[in-house]
Amino acid sequence: MSIFSRGLSEYERHASGMPPLTVNFKMATAISGLGPTTLWKLVGEGRLEVVHVGRRALIIFKSLERLLTTPETDDNERRKRSAAARRLRAHRDDKQRRRARARKRQQQTGTENLNAP
């Protein structure tokens, strides 16, 4: 790899047969399909590892690979969100049922009052 290159050339990628140790944000965006803002957010959350060399920030390729190949973390987060959503829906449903019962009671008592002599 030459000093001025920004990544591996086609020849170097095929010749080495090994994945790169680090990738820049432009390459990580191309590999992952995620935008740079999302990548920086993941870095801030500690889900992506970054190495700073001078003013340059390079993403550790293994951490990017780990992020993209392990759906368990996403599934766990989705389950937490869906469990919270289920609890919220159950709470709302209970609230609606209680209101419906109260309205029904009011109607029944209102009807009874009209029928009273």
Residue frames as a rotation matrix with the C-alpha (Angstrom) as fourth column:
MET 1
0.588 0.809 0.000 0.00
0.809 -0.588 0.000 0.00
0.000 0.000 -1.000 0.00
SER 2
-0.233 -0.690 0.685 1.37
0.628 -0.645 -0.436 3.36
0.743 0.329 0.583 -0.93
ILE 3
-0.803 -0.179 -0.568 1.69
0.577 -0.472 -0.666 6.20
-0.149 -0.863 0.483 1.52
PHE 4
-0.895 0.402 -0.194 -0.86
-0.426 -0.899 0.103 8.38
-0.133 0.175 0.976 -0.27
SER 5
-0.613 0.708 -0.350 -3.59
0.091 0.503 0.859 5.76
0.785 0.495 -0.373 -0.69
ARG 6
-0.363 0.610 0.705 -6.81
-0.891 -0.449 -0.070 6.00
0.274 -0.653 0.706 1.27
GLY 7
0.495 0.514 0.701 -7.41
-0.660 0.747 -0.082 2.25
-0.566 -0.422 0.708 1.41
LEU 8
-0.297 -0.586 0.754 -6.47
0.078 0.772 0.631 -0.99
-0.952 0.247 -0.184 -0.27
SER 9
-0.428 0.120 -0.896 -6.35
-0.880 -0.282 0.383 -1.10
-0.206 0.952 0.227 -4.05
GLU 10
0.673 0.694 -0.255 -8.21
-0.738 0.651 -0.177 -3.83
0.044 0.308 0.951 -5.95
TYR 11
0.227 -0.685 -0.692 -4.92
-0.270 0.638 -0.721 -5.70
0.936 0.351 -0.040 -6.39
GLU 12
-0.722 -0.562 0.405 -4.03
-0.500 0.019 -0.866 -5.42
0.478 -0.827 -0.295 -2.71
ARG 13
-0.005 0.808 0.590 -7.50
-0.966 0.150 -0.213 -6.58
-0.260 -0.571 0.779 -1.62
HIS 14
0.849 0.372 -0.375 -7.37
-0.489 0.823 -0.291 -9.71
0.201 0.430 0.880 -3.76
ALA 15
0.111 -0.909 -0.402 -3.67
-0.296 0.356 -0.887 -10.38
0.949 0.217 -0.229 -3.25
SER 16
-0.619 -0.418 0.665 -3.71
-0.722 -0.031 -0.691 -10.38
0.309 -0.908 -0.283 0.52
GLY 17
-0.308 0.585 -0.750 -6.86
0.124 0.806 0.578 -12.48
0.943 0.085 -0.320 0.95
MET 18
-0.536 0.087 -0.840 -7.19
0.843 0.104 -0.527 -11.02
0.042 -0.991 -0.130 4.43
PRO 19
0.599 0.755 0.265 -9.67
0.709 -0.655 0.263 -8.40
0.372 0.030 -0.928 5.59
PRO 20
-0.087 -0.652 0.754 -8.21
0.070 -0.759 -0.648 -4.98
0.994 -0.003 0.112 6.41
LEU 21
-0.609 -0.193 -0.770 -7.40
0.761 0.135 -0.635 -4.11
0.226 -0.972 0.065 10.02
THR 22
-0.379 0.478 -0.792 -9.08
0.306 -0.744 -0.595 -0.71
-0.874 -0.468 0.136 9.78
VAL 23
-0.235 0.328 0.915 -11.30
0.939 -0.168 0.301 1.16
0.252 0.930 -0.269 7.35
ASN 24
-0.998 -0.046 -0.043 -12.00
0.054 -0.975 -0.218 4.85
-0.032 -0.219 0.975 7.04
PHE 25
-0.435 0.896 -0.089 -15.51
-0.069 -0.132 -0.989 6.22
-0.898 -0.424 0.120 7.45
LYS 26
-0.096 0.382 -0.919 -16.07
-0.959 -0.282 -0.017 6.49
-0.266 0.880 0.394 3.69
MET 27
-0.676 -0.218 -0.704 -15.23
-0.464 0.868 0.176 2.81
0.573 0.445 -0.688 3.22
ALA 28
-0.935 0.354 -0.009 -17.32
0.209 0.530 -0.822 1.83
-0.286 -0.770 -0.570 6.29
THR 29
-0.229 0.874 -0.428 -20.26
-0.564 -0.477 -0.674 3.73
-0.793 0.087 0.602 4.82
ALA 30
-0.167 0.107 -0.980 -19.87
-0.955 0.231 0.188 1.82
0.246 0.967 0.064 1.56
ILE 31
-0.871 -0.235 -0.431 -19.53
-0.152 0.964 -0.218 -1.54
0.466 -0.125 -0.876 3.32
SER 32
-0.864 0.474 -0.171 -22.35
0.357 0.337 -0.871 -1.11
-0.355 -0.813 -0.461 5.82
GLY 33
-0.350 0.762 0.545 -24.80
0.659 -0.214 0.721 1.12
0.666 0.612 -0.427 4.00
LEU 34
0.432 0.423 -0.796 -24.99
0.877 -0.401 0.263 3.29
-0.208 -0.812 -0.545 7.13
GLY 35
0.709 -0.132 0.693 -24.40
0.218 -0.893 -0.394 7.01
0.671 0.430 -0.604 7.00
PRO 36
-0.342 -0.938 0.057 -21.46
0.285 -0.161 -0.945 8.73
0.896 -0.307 0.322 8.65
THR 37
-0.230 0.324 0.918 -23.69
-0.791 -0.612 0.018 10.26
0.567 -0.722 0.397 11.33
THR 38
0.824 0.566 -0.039 -24.99
-0.467 0.716 0.519 6.83
0.322 -0.409 0.854 12.30
LEU 39
0.391 -0.768 -0.507 -21.45
0.474 0.640 -0.604 5.45
0.789 -0.004 0.615 12.36
TRP 40
-0.554 -0.605 0.572 -20.32
-0.148 -0.604 -0.783 8.26
0.819 -0.519 0.245 14.68
LYS 41
0.239 0.722 0.649 -23.35
-0.885 -0.114 0.452 7.63
0.400 -0.682 0.612 16.89
LEU 42
0.888 0.060 -0.457 -22.36
0.026 0.983 0.180 3.94
0.460 -0.171 0.871 17.13
VAL 43
-0.148 -0.987 -0.065 -18.81
0.386 0.003 -0.922 5.01
0.910 -0.162 0.381 18.01
GLY 44
-0.416 0.054 0.908 -20.21
-0.636 -0.731 -0.248 7.23
0.650 -0.681 0.338 20.77
GLU 45
0.630 0.728 0.271 -22.30
-0.732 0.441 0.519 4.33
0.258 -0.525 0.811 22.10
GLY 46
-0.157 -0.797 0.583 -19.19
-0.849 0.410 0.332 2.14
-0.504 -0.443 -0.741 22.15
ARG 47
0.634 0.461 0.621 -20.57
-0.104 0.847 -0.522 -0.32
-0.766 0.266 0.584 19.61
LEU 48
0.848 -0.475 0.235 -17.83
0.340 0.148 -0.929 0.52
0.406 0.867 0.287 17.09
GLU 49
0.466 -0.777 -0.424 -14.15
0.566 -0.106 0.818 0.79
-0.680 -0.621 0.390 17.93
VAL 50
0.935 -0.171 0.310 -12.11
0.139 -0.626 -0.767 3.63
0.325 0.760 -0.562 16.49
VAL 51
0.182 -0.939 -0.293 -8.39
0.882 0.024 0.470 4.32
-0.435 -0.344 0.832 16.33
HIS 52
0.977 0.070 -0.204 -7.17
-0.004 -0.940 -0.341 7.87
-0.215 0.334 -0.918 15.84
VAL 53
0.096 -0.958 0.270 -4.00
0.933 0.181 0.311 8.30
-0.346 0.222 0.911 13.83
GLY 54
-0.921 -0.358 0.156 -3.12
0.386 -0.893 0.231 11.96
0.057 0.272 0.961 13.73
ARG 55
-0.657 0.733 -0.177 -6.33
-0.642 -0.667 -0.379 13.72
-0.396 -0.136 0.908 12.70
ARG 56
-0.408 0.458 -0.790 -7.68
-0.648 0.464 0.604 10.63
0.643 0.758 0.107 11.00
ALA 57
-0.158 0.440 0.884 -10.26
-0.809 0.456 -0.372 8.34
-0.566 -0.774 0.284 12.58
LEU 58
-0.529 -0.067 -0.846 -10.20
-0.643 0.682 0.349 4.71
0.553 0.728 -0.404 11.46
ILE 59
0.452 0.756 0.473 -12.81
-0.891 0.407 0.202 2.11
-0.040 -0.513 0.858 12.37
ILE 60
-0.633 -0.579 0.515 -11.51
-0.581 0.794 0.179 -1.28
-0.512 -0.186 -0.839 13.48
PHE 61
-0.495 0.433 -0.753 -12.82
-0.727 0.269 0.632 -3.60
0.477 0.860 0.181 10.77
LYS 62
-0.799 0.165 -0.579 -13.57
0.330 0.925 -0.191 -6.45
0.504 -0.343 -0.793 13.18
SER 63
-0.754 0.558 -0.346 -15.88
0.203 -0.304 -0.931 -4.21
-0.625 -0.772 0.116 15.23
LEU 64
-0.410 0.600 -0.687 -17.74
-0.864 -0.497 0.082 -3.18
-0.292 0.627 0.722 12.07
GLU 65
-0.589 0.121 -0.799 -17.97
-0.389 0.824 0.412 -6.81
0.708 0.553 -0.438 11.02
ARG 66
-0.897 0.227 -0.381 -19.23
0.441 0.539 -0.717 -7.78
0.043 -0.811 -0.584 14.49
LEU 67
-0.631 0.672 -0.388 -21.86
-0.309 -0.676 -0.669 -5.05
-0.711 -0.302 0.635 14.38
LEU 68
-0.262 0.518 -0.814 -23.13
-0.965 -0.157 0.211 -6.14
-0.019 0.841 0.541 10.98
THR 69
-0.449 0.012 -0.893 -23.10
-0.385 0.900 0.205 -9.90
0.806 0.436 -0.400 11.58
THR 70
-0.898 0.156 -0.411 -24.60
0.423 0.559 -0.713 -10.27
0.118 -0.814 -0.568 15.06
PRO 71
-0.356 0.847 0.395 -28.35
-0.075 -0.448 0.891 -9.77
0.932 0.287 0.223 14.95
GLU 72
-0.098 0.335 -0.937 -28.74
0.871 0.485 0.082 -10.84
0.482 -0.808 -0.339 18.60
THR 73
-0.799 -0.227 -0.557 -28.02
0.513 -0.741 -0.434 -7.35
-0.314 -0.633 0.708 19.88
ASP 74
-0.846 0.533 -0.024 -30.60
-0.447 -0.684 0.576 -5.86
0.291 0.498 0.817 17.56
ASP 75
-0.212 0.791 -0.574 -33.08
0.196 0.609 0.768 -8.62
0.957 0.050 -0.284 18.45
ASN 76
-0.392 0.016 -0.920 -32.59
0.913 0.130 -0.387 -7.97
0.114 -0.991 -0.065 22.16
GLU 77
-0.942 0.038 -0.334 -33.19
0.031 -0.980 -0.198 -4.26
-0.335 -0.197 0.921 21.69
ARG 78
-0.634 0.750 -0.190 -36.23
-0.428 -0.135 0.894 -4.96
0.644 0.648 0.406 19.52
ARG 79
-0.209 0.541 -0.815 -37.59
0.610 0.723 0.324 -7.36
0.764 -0.429 -0.481 22.14
LYS 80
-0.674 -0.079 -0.734 -37.13
0.688 -0.429 -0.585 -4.75
-0.269 -0.900 0.344 24.86
ARG 81
-0.913 0.346 -0.216 -38.92
-0.394 -0.886 0.245 -2.16
-0.107 0.309 0.945 22.75
SER 82
-0.422 0.804 -0.418 -41.71
-0.246 0.342 0.907 -4.58
0.873 0.486 0.053 21.80
ALA 83
-0.360 0.275 -0.892 -42.10
0.836 0.519 -0.178 -5.68
0.414 -0.809 -0.417 25.45
ALA 84
-0.831 0.040 -0.555 -42.39
0.284 -0.827 -0.485 -2.05
-0.478 -0.560 0.676 26.47
ALA 85
-0.784 0.571 -0.244 -44.89
-0.556 -0.471 0.685 -1.47
0.276 0.672 0.687 23.66
ARG 86
-0.354 0.661 -0.662 -46.94
0.311 0.750 0.583 -4.48
0.882 0.001 -0.471 24.79
ARG 87
-0.530 0.119 -0.840 -47.01
0.842 -0.042 -0.538 -3.15
-0.100 -0.992 -0.078 28.35
LEU 88
-0.908 0.170 -0.383 -48.06
-0.167 -0.985 -0.042 0.27
-0.385 0.026 0.923 27.08
ARG 89
-0.608 0.718 -0.339 -50.82
-0.401 0.090 0.912 -1.23
0.685 0.690 0.233 24.92
ALA 90
-0.338 0.473 -0.814 -52.04
0.700 0.705 0.119 -3.36
0.629 -0.529 -0.569 27.83
HIS 91
-0.728 0.031 -0.685 -52.10
0.541 -0.589 -0.601 -0.27
-0.422 -0.808 0.412 30.04
ARG 92
-0.858 0.417 -0.301 -54.06
-0.510 -0.765 0.393 1.68
-0.067 0.490 0.869 27.41
ASP 93
-0.484 0.694 -0.533 -56.47
-0.037 0.593 0.805 -1.22
0.874 0.409 -0.262 26.90
ASP 94
-0.463 0.271 -0.844 -57.06
0.867 0.335 -0.368 -1.46
0.183 -0.902 -0.390 30.65
LYS 95
-0.854 0.099 -0.511 -57.67
0.101 -0.931 -0.350 2.26
-0.510 -0.351 0.785 30.78
GLN 96
-0.735 0.601 -0.314 -60.18
-0.564 -0.284 0.775 2.06
0.376 0.747 0.548 27.91
ARG 97
-0.404 0.589 -0.700 -61.97
0.414 0.800 0.434 -0.89
0.816 -0.115 -0.567 29.54
ARG 98
-0.608 0.142 -0.781 -62.24
0.761 -0.178 -0.624 0.98
-0.228 -0.974 0.000 32.83
ARG 99
-0.873 0.284 -0.396 -63.64
-0.327 -0.944 0.044 4.05
-0.362 0.168 0.917 31.07
ALA 100
-0.600 0.671 -0.435 -66.15
-0.330 0.288 0.899 1.91
0.729 0.683 0.048 29.14
ARG 101
-0.409 0.425 -0.807 -67.29
0.762 0.646 -0.046 0.26
0.502 -0.634 -0.588 32.38
ALA 102
-0.747 0.099 -0.658 -67.64
0.424 -0.691 -0.585 3.64
-0.512 -0.716 0.474 34.08
ARG 103
-0.826 0.464 -0.320 -69.69
-0.561 -0.630 0.536 4.98
0.047 0.623 0.781 31.16
LYS 104
-0.474 0.650 -0.594 -71.89
0.094 0.709 0.699 1.88
0.875 0.276 -0.397 31.23
ARG 105
-0.509 0.240 -0.827 -72.43
0.860 0.196 -0.472 2.31
0.049 -0.951 -0.306 34.99
GLN 106
-0.861 0.165 -0.480 -73.30
-0.047 -0.968 -0.248 5.98
-0.506 -0.191 0.841 34.49
GLN 107
-0.692 0.630 -0.353 -75.78
-0.519 -0.094 0.850 5.09
0.503 0.771 0.392 31.77
GLN 108
-0.386 0.548 -0.742 -77.33
0.513 0.796 0.321 2.39
0.767 -0.257 -0.588 33.94
THR 109
-0.567 0.156 -0.809 -77.60
0.760 -0.281 -0.587 4.67
-0.318 -0.947 0.041 36.97
GLY 110
-0.896 0.247 -0.368 -78.91
-0.337 -0.919 0.205 7.49
-0.288 0.308 0.907 34.80
THR 111
-0.553 0.710 -0.436 -81.57
-0.244 0.362 0.900 5.17
0.797 0.604 -0.027 33.35
GLU 112
-0.413 0.371 -0.832 -82.47
0.801 0.583 -0.138 3.89
0.433 -0.723 -0.538 36.80
ASN 113
-0.807 0.075 -0.586 -82.91
0.328 -0.769 -0.549 7.46
-0.492 -0.635 0.595 38.07
LEU 114
-0.794 0.543 -0.275 -85.29
-0.582 -0.545 0.603 8.20
0.178 0.639 0.749 35.20
ASN 115
-0.338 0.663 -0.669 -87.34
0.050 0.722 0.690 5.08
0.940 0.199 -0.277 35.98
ALA 116
-0.810 0.022 -0.585 -87.57
0.582 0.142 -0.801 5.90
0.066 -0.990 -0.128 39.69
PRO 117
0.143 0.977 0.160 -91.00
0.897 -0.196 0.395 7.25
0.418 0.087 -0.904 40.85
